[in-house]
Amino acid sequence: MEYLKNLDWLALADKLVMPICILVISLFVGIFLNGKLQDKLAERVQNDDESRVKDIFFHALRGLPISMCLIIGLYWIVNTSSYLPEGLVRIFSYLLFAVVVITLTRVVERTLSGFISWKLEASGATASSSLLHTIFKTLIYASSVLIILDEFNISIAPIITALGVGGMAVAFGVQETVANIFSGLHLIVTKQVQLNDFIKLSSGEEGRVTDINLRFTTITPAADGSTIVIPNKNIAGAVITNFSRPRDDVGIVIPIGVGYESDLDLVERVTLEVAKDVQRRFDEYDPNDPESKLHPAVLYQEFGESSINFWAVLHASVYTKQLKIKHEFIKEITRRYREEGINIPFPIRTILMPEENIEKVSITKKKG
C-alpha cells in the first residue's frame, strides 16, 4: 500500500497516454480497412474461375487488417518506450513476431483450404474436404511453429530428426492406413472416381459411389441397396469400369435368336417398335428427337445352329434404369413375337446313329 501511495500517478498517466492513443488509432485503422475488404467481397458476384480465386484470397484476408494494425501499433509502442527494460522489450518483440507468423499462417491456411474446397466441389468429393483440411492445417501450423522456434534461437534440428524417426515408426505401424490415405488422395485429385458414378471393379463389386474419404470408398449396388465399403488401395489397384464417364447413358445389349423361316425385316421392325416404346415409357426417350443419343438398334450377328442371332441394343439415360428397361423389354418382345408369329426356337440337335447301334439300344430296352 505504501508503494501505491508513493507512486507518481500523473507521470504514469502521461507515459500511458501515447501508447493508448497509438493502440486506439491502430484499432480504428484496422477496422476501417477490414470494412473496405468486406465491401469488396460483397461486390463480387461473378462465378468464373478468376473471380473464384480472388474470392478465396479475399476471404482468407478477413480480419487480417485489424490484427496487423494492432501488431504494428504494439511494435511501435514497444520500440519507442524508453522506460521499458531491454529484456522486456526483447520478450515483447519475440511475442509480436510469433503473433505475426501465426497470423500470416492463418491466411495461408485459409487460402489453401479454400482452393481444396473449390477443387473438391468441382470433383464431387466434398465428403473428404474436412479430412484434407485437417492434414493441411497440421502441416502448415507445424511449419509456423518451427519458424518461430528458429527465430527464438531454439535448434529445430533435433525436433525434425525426432519427428522423422517417429513418423517412420508410426508409418510402419499403420502401413495399411497410410496406403489407403495416399490412395484416397490419388482418387480425389485425379478424379478417376467421383460421387454418384456407377462403377464396376475387376474384383466384381459393382454399384453407385456414395462416399469417398481418405481411407474407404462406399458403393451401393443397384439391385439390393446394400452398402459395400472398399479400402482405397484396392480401388487404386483395380481395373475400373466407370459407366458414368464420359456420359451417364449406358447401352443395354440383349441377345435374341429367331427361326430361319422368319421375315428379318418384320423382326427388325417389331423389335425396334418394342424397344422405342419401352424406352419411352420407362426412360427419358423422345423417338421424334433426331439428336437423341438413346435411339435403339437391331444388329444381326450370325447364323446359329438353330436360329439367326442378333443383338437388340437399347439405352438407359442412367445406370440405375437399365435393369427395369431390360426386364420390361424381354416381357414385351416375347408377347409381340407371339402375336406376330415370330418363332424363338429351342436349340435342336439331330443325332445320327448306325443301324446296329439302334438295334442294340432296342434290345437293351426290351431286356430292361
CORQUIZI-V284781 format. One record per helix or strand of 2 or more residues. SS is the DSSP state (A for helix, B for strand). FROM is the first residue (numbers start at 1). TO is the last residue. If there is no record, write none. Layout:
SS_FROM_TO + SS_FROM_TO
This chain:
A_2_6 + A_9_43 + A_49_60 + A_64_80 + A_86_123 + A_126_151 + A_157_173 + A_175_190 + B_198_201 + B_206_212 + B_216_220 + B_227_231 + A_232_236 + B_240_242 + B_250_258 + A_264_282 + B_297_303 + B_308_316 + A_319_340 + A_355_367
